[in-house]
């Protein structure tokens, strides 16, 4: 159980800055309409999706 908690905490520490970056890229893209920031936003969202998918695969059934 200790390892599962540590893995879950690691994904939170990874997901929180990525989510913040996604929010900032989204706002900046809406304001400026820049294609580069849109590409960065898509990239960050893909990484967030991968982190979430890996966390769900590694979490045993019945655990939050």
C-alpha positions, -999 to +999 in steps of 0.1 A: +000+000+000+029+024+007+042+021-028+007+027-043+004+059-023+038+070-034+030+064-070-003+083-067+015+112-051+041+113-079+014+115-105-003+144-087+031+162-085+035+156-123-001+164-132-005+196-113+022+216-132+011+201-165-025+211-158-014+246-149+007+248-181-023+236-201-045+264-186-019+290-194-014+278-230-052+277-235-056+313-223-026+325-243-038+307-274-073+322-271-059+357-266-032+356-294-044+329-318-008+317-321-003+283-338+028+275-317+010+278-284-019+257-298+006+230-307+021+232-272-014+230-257-022+199-276+012+184-266+005+191-229-030+176-231-016+145-247+010+141-219-017+147-193-038+120-209-008+096-209+000+102-173-037+097-163-039+065-184-008+050-169-020+059-134-053+042-140-036+011-154-012+008-124-039+014-098-054-019-085-091-024-088-111-009-059-086+018-052-093+055-059 
